[in-house]
Amino acid sequence: MTDGKGRRSPADHTTDVVVLGAGPAGLVLANILLDRGIDCVVLERAGRAHVETRARAGFLAAGTVRILEAHGLADGLHRNGKLHSTCEFRTEDGRFQLDYSALGQGEQHTVYPQQDLVSDLLNRFLARGGQVRFATEAVSVQDADGERPRVSVRETDGRPVLWQGRYVAGCDGRHGAARRSLPDGVVRRHRDHGVTWLGLLAEAPPSLDAVGYAVHARGFAGHMARTSEITRYYLQCERGTPAGAWSEERIWDELDLRMRAKEFGPLLRGRIVHRSVVALESDVLEPLRHGALFLVGDSAGLISPSAAKGANLAVLEADLLARALIDDLTAGHREGLDTYSARSLAHIWRAQEFSHWMIGLLHGPSGADGESLFHNSLRRARLASLRTSRSHQDWFADHYVGV
């Protein structure tokens, strides 16, 4: 931003770290920095009510819980979260369950809605004097290659404002200012998996004591408990299907059919309170550092929800970056910042590989009949192996819970 004579305008605000985005990545990062006395601000384009109520994933890996515990951020999930360790597969060959806490490394998930975690993180940050600017849109990151990067911001009333810091953490997702500001030469590896889900939240108690994966000729269906009164369901649908295209009766009838309710027991029905359309895509940006700008969470890489890795990767990356920033800003040690991208990408690609494997396990291909028959036979063999092979089950458990 320049003045009328072409000179660079002074920044309106300065801090050590400008954090873009008040999701799990940004709030975990900001809380850890604040704990160590690092001055930071969180800029969030949405209002507070939206931030605290937007429904997202709810399965936290054991490693994620350990990170939150290490930084004193796990009180809410320990009070209200529920341990979970079972998944169930339903196919034309019957059904089987895996207690993955008894397999592999013996880890399990904590079921805790992401909006509740975000609310916990936000309340703790604000209670300790942290600064979050809601309804404040970051437009671009400038001078990322310099010593004092600047973030151009549009305030609620439309006023342009500049924030300046030592570093900028881009935790604002795939459509945020961090990605828009990347220099030429960034490598984006992208894949559209050709699968679309109708995501649903129902005011209905869980119908299974497990995460349910139904493989059906009409498409995938999924059942994931959120609370004792709310259940998330997924239904595979045609690409381009609007979120409101199906009536509630059709949704429940299709869930009954694909989850084989007549064979394995009825689903507990309730009002559908939220719908969304989820196109299964994956992408990874390389590298994740551009001068003083670092990418975290969905800004760094988008992962399909097929294996519940997104929020867990975001927390892991936020922890890695927070530790590196603290080392640099308090002791002048830059090794952590220099290795952040490579360390994060190693975790990201492992998670992407397992997520891709899950997509192939749960969905049929959209191709020629011969290709579909071949793929479906392979999928049936993989499920049979997962049902009967202890070594395959151990591998699944470690990758399912781990990042």
Residue, then its C-alpha position, 0 to 999 in steps of 0.5 A: m500500500t502506498d500514499g498518494k506520492g507512491r511512497r510506502s505507507p507505514a503499517d497501522h499495527t505491528t506484532d511479532v506474528v500475524v495469524l490468518g484464520a481462527g480455525p484449529a490451526g490458527l488458534v492452536l498456534a496463537n495459544i502456544l505463542l501467547d503462552r511463551g510471550i510471543d505477541c500475535v494477532v489472529l485475523e478472521r474474516a468471519g464473525r465470532a458466531h459463525v466461527e464457533t458454530r460452523a460444523r466440521a469434523g469431530f474425530l481427534a487422533a490420539g497424537t492430536v490429543r497429546i499435543l493439546e494436552a501438552h499445551g493445556l488445551a484439552d480441558g474441554l475435550h476431556r470433559n465432554g469428548k468421548l473415546h471411540s475405537t470401533c469402525e464397522f464395514r457393511t458390504e454385500d458380503g455382510r458386516f464386520q467390526l474392527d476394534y482398532s484400539a486392540l490393534g497396531q499401536g493400540e490408539q483410539h480417537t476422541v470424538y469431539p465436534q470441531q466447533d466445540l474445540v474451536s470454541d474452547l481454543l478461542n475462549r482460552f486465547l481471549a481470556r488470557g488477553g489474546q487479540v482476535r479481529f473478527a469480520t476482518e478480511a485479509v486481502s494479501v500478504q506483502d513483502a514476504d521476502g523481507e524482514r517485516p512482511r505486511v498484511s493488507v486488511r479490509e476492516t468491517d467498515g471497509r477501511p483498508v488497514l496494514w498489519q506488520g509482523r516478523y512472520v505471517a502464518g497462513c491458516d486461512g484455508r484454500h481460498g484465503a489471502a495466504r494462498r492468493s499471495l504465493p509467489d510464482g514457482v509454487v508447486r501445487r499437486h492436485r487431484d479430483h477424486g471424482v466423488t461427491w458426498l452429501g454431508l448431513l447433520a441429523e438430530a438423531p442419536p447414533s444408530l451404531d456404536a461404531v463409525g459405519y462405512a457402507v459399500h453399496a452398488r448405489g454409492f457410499a454411505g457413512h455414519m459418524a456419531r457426533t454427540s448423543e443427540i447428533t449424528r453425521y451421515y454421508l451419502q455419495c451423490e452425483r456431481g452437481t447435486p445441490a445440497g437441498a435437492w433430496s427430500e428428508e424422506r429420500i435421504w433416510d430411505e437411501l441411508d436405510l438402503r445403502m446401510r442395509a437397515k433391513e438386514f442389520g437393524p433400523l436407523l434412528r431418524g430425526r430432523i436434518v439440521h444441516r446439509s452440505v455438498v463435499a467434492l472429494e479433492s486433494d491438493v498439496l502445496e510445496p514448499l510450505r514456506h515463502g520467506a516469512l510466510f508459512l502455510v498451515g492446515d488447509s492452506a498447506g494442503l487440502i485432504s479429503p474427509s474420507a479418513a478424518k485427517g484434516a483437523n489432525l494435520a492442522v493441529l500437528e502443523a500448528d505445533l511444529l510451526a509454533r515451536a519453530l517460531i518460539d525458537d527463533l523469536t526467543a533464542g535466534h535458532r532458525e533450524g525449526l523454521d528452515t525444516y518446517s516445510a519438509r517435516s510437515l510435508a512428510h506427515i501430509w503425504r502419509a495422510q494423503e496416501f491413506s486417505h486415497w486408499m480409503i477412497g478406493l476402498l469405499h467408492g466404485p470408479s466412474g468408468a467403463d463397465g469392464e473397469s468397474l467390474f475389475h475395481n469392484s472385485l479388487r475392492r471386495a478382495r481388500l475388504a475380505s483381507l481387512r476382515t480376516s488378516r491381522s497384519h492388514q488390520d494392524w496396518f489399518a489401525d496405525h494409519y487410521v488413527g495416526v497422522 
